[in-house]
Amino acid sequence: MGGADEEVGVGPWPGEFPTDPHYDPELLAHGDRRNVVDRYRYWRQEAVVADLDQRRHSFHVAIENWQHDFNIGTVVRNANAFLAAEVHVVGRRRWNRRGAMVTDRYQHVRHHETIEGFVGWARQADLVVIGIDNLPGARPLETVTLPARCVLLFGQEGPGLSDPARAACDQLFSIAQYGSTRSINAGVASGIAMHAWIREHAGPPPG
């Protein structure tokens, strides 16, 4: 971990600029201070997205947004880290992007006004809808293998999945907890569930 005052990224490109179209002339000239992995240093944003699109995973992530949930930014950031195909925001279109740490620039985010609309899309896409919530009857996530083609659906902080969302789930899994708190927030839960998918279906990340 770097110090609090350590500057992120790299300075201007030393020497003659490369001519590959992946590179952004502004970043080459002034430096790249973005929070991106080294292989994408100085790349245009569009070039980064295009490269990610060639190897996105087959799982999607969805979260309900009826009360302006502040966890959505973290869900988007996690989805970028684990290279989800898309993030789906169900309910209100607007969400707080601060927690995403600008990763929403590289992650596809789709909006659905209703659970019914979202589920209709998932059925057309041939995706299994998997609810993640500590509800009676939910199977422990630690004991199952997630389908390769699925969408992980999360509720809001506090109430969890809405009744219509629960009814729409093909499968329902819970995350084991051992302390005194009743629940963990959707941002944390999403990271755990996505990593469970990665452990089953993904190879090593690119070097």
C-alpha positions in Angstrom: 0.0 0.0 0.0 1.3 3.4 -0.9 1.4 6.4 1.4 -1.4 8.9 1.6 0.6 11.5 -0.3 2.0 9.2 -3.0 1.0 10.2 -6.5 -1.0 7.7 -8.4 -0.1 6.6 -11.9 2.7 7.7 -14.2 4.0 11.0 -15.7 4.4 12.0 -19.3 5.7 9.3 -21.7 9.5 9.4 -21.9 10.9 9.8 -25.4 9.1 9.5 -28.7 5.4 8.8 -28.5 4.1 5.4 -29.7 1.9 5.4 -32.8 -0.5 2.6 -31.8 -4.1 3.9 -31.9 -4.7 2.5 -28.4 -2.8 5.4 -26.9 -4.3 8.7 -26.0 -2.1 11.7 -27.1 -3.2 13.8 -24.1 -2.2 11.1 -21.6 1.1 10.5 -23.3 1.9 14.2 -23.1 0.6 14.9 -19.6 0.8 11.6 -17.8 -1.8 9.0 -16.8 -3.1 9.4 -13.2 -6.1 7.1 -13.6 -6.6 4.1 -11.3 -6.0 1.5 -14.0 -3.8 -1.6 -14.2 -0.4 -1.1 -15.8 -1.3 -2.7 -19.1 -3.8 0.1 -19.8 -1.5 3.0 -18.9 -1.9 5.8 -21.5 -4.7 3.9 -23.3 -7.8 5.8 -24.5 -10.9 5.0 -22.4 -12.6 3.6 -25.5 -9.7 1.3 -26.2 -9.7 0.0 -22.6 -13.5 -0.8 -22.8 -13.1 -2.5 -26.1 -10.3 -4.7 -24.8 -12.4 -5.6 -21.7 -15.3 -6.4 -23.9 -13.3 -9.2 -25.6 -13.0 -11.1 -22.4 -15.9 -10.2 -20.1 -17.3 -13.1 -18.0 -20.8 -14.6 -18.6 -22.3 -13.5 -15.2 -24.2 -10.3 -14.7 -25.0 -8.4 -11.5 -28.2 -6.6 -10.6 -29.2 -4.5 -7.6 -32.5 -2.9 -6.6 -32.6 0.9 -6.2 -35.8 2.0 -4.7 -34.3 4.2 -2.0 -31.1 5.6 -3.6 -28.9 2.8 -2.3 -25.4 4.0 -1.6 -24.0 0.5 -2.2 -24.5 0.6 -5.9 -21.2 2.4 -6.5 -19.4 -0.4 -4.7 -21.3 -3.0 -6.6 -20.2 -1.4 -9.9 -16.6 -1.2 -8.7 -16.7 -4.9 -7.8 -18.2 -5.8 -11.1 -15.4 -4.0 -12.9 -12.8 -5.8 -10.7 -14.3 -9.2 -11.5 -15.2 -8.3 -15.1 -19.0 -8.9 -15.0 -20.7 -8.7 -18.4 -23.1 -5.9 -17.1 -24.5 -4.3 -14.0 -28.3 -3.8 -13.9 -29.9 -1.2 -11.8 -33.5 -1.9 -11.1 -35.8 0.9 -10.0 -34.6 4.5 -9.8 -32.2 5.4 -12.7 -30.1 7.8 -10.7 -27.5 6.3 -8.2 -24.5 7.7 -6.3 -21.5 7.1 -8.4 -18.9 8.2 -5.9 -18.4 4.7 -4.6 -17.7 3.4 -8.1 -14.4 5.4 -8.2 -14.9 6.1 -11.9 -15.0 2.4 -12.8 -18.4 3.0 -14.3 -16.5 4.4 -17.3 -15.3 0.9 -18.0 -18.3 -1.1 -16.9 -21.5 -1.5 -18.8 -24.5 -0.4 -16.7 -28.1 -1.0 -17.8 -31.3 0.4 -16.2 -34.6 -1.4 -15.7 -37.6 0.5 -14.3 -39.2 -2.6 -12.8 -38.4 -6.1 -11.5 -40.7 -7.4 -14.2 -38.8 -5.6 -16.9 -35.5 -6.9 -15.6 -36.7 -10.5 -15.3 -38.1 -10.3 -18.8 -34.7 -9.2 -20.1 -33.0 -12.0 -18.1 -35.3 -14.7 -19.5 -34.6 -13.5 -23.1 -30.9 -13.6 -22.4 -31.2 -17.1 -21.0 -29.7 -16.2 -17.6 -30.5 -17.9 -14.3 -31.7 -15.2 -11.8 -30.0 -15.9 -8.5 -31.0 -13.9 -5.4 -28.4 -13.3 -2.7 -30.1 -12.7 0.6 -30.1 -14.3 4.1 -33.7 -15.4 3.9 -35.5 -18.6 5.2 -35.0 -21.4 2.7 -31.9 -19.9 1.1 -29.1 -22.4 0.5 -25.6 -21.5 1.7 -23.6 -20.0 -1.1 -20.6 -21.9 0.3 -22.1 -25.2 -0.6 -23.2 -24.7 -4.2 -21.7 -24.0 -7.6 -23.1 -21.0 -9.3 -24.2 -21.4 -12.9 -21.8 -20.2 -15.6 -24.6 -18.0 -17.1 -26.4 -16.2 -14.4 -27.3 -12.8 -13.0 -26.7 -12.2 -9.3 -29.5 -10.1 -7.8 -29.1 -8.0 -4.6 -31.5 -6.0 -2.6 -31.1 -2.8 -0.7 -29.3 -2.2 2.6 -31.8 -3.1 5.4 -34.8 -4.6 3.7 -32.9 -6.8 1.3 -34.6 -8.2 -1.7 -38.1 -6.9 -2.3 -41.0 -9.4 -2.4 -41.4 -9.2 -6.2 -37.6 -9.8 -6.6 -37.7 -12.8 -4.3 -40.6 -14.3 -6.2 -38.7 -13.8 -9.5 -35.5 -15.7 -8.4 -34.8 -19.1 -9.8 -32.5 -19.8 -7.0 -31.8 -18.1 -3.6 -28.5 -18.3 -1.8 -27.3 -16.9 1.5 -23.8 -15.9 2.7 -22.6 -17.4 6.0 -22.2 -15.0 8.8 -20.7 -15.7 12.3 -21.0 -12.4 14.2 -23.7 -10.5 15.9 -24.9 -8.4 12.9 -28.0 -9.4 11.1 -26.8 -8.6 7.6 -23.9 -7.3 5.5 -24.4 -4.6 2.9 -25.0 -5.3 -0.8 -21.6 -3.9 -1.7 -19.8 -6.4 0.4 -22.2 -9.3 -0.5 -21.7 -8.6 -4.2 -17.9 -9.0 -3.9 -18.3 -12.3 -2.1 -20.8 -13.7 -4.5 -18.8 -12.5 -7.6 -15.7 -14.1 -6.3 -17.5 -17.3 -5.7 -18.4 -17.3 -9.4 -14.7 -16.5 -10.3 -13.4 -19.4 -8.3 -15.6 -21.8 -10.2 -15.5 -20.5 -13.8 -12.6 -18.1 -14.4 -8.9 -18.7 -15.1 -6.0 -16.6 -13.9 -6.2 -12.9 -14.7 -4.0 -11.5 -17.6 -0.5 -10.6 -16.6 
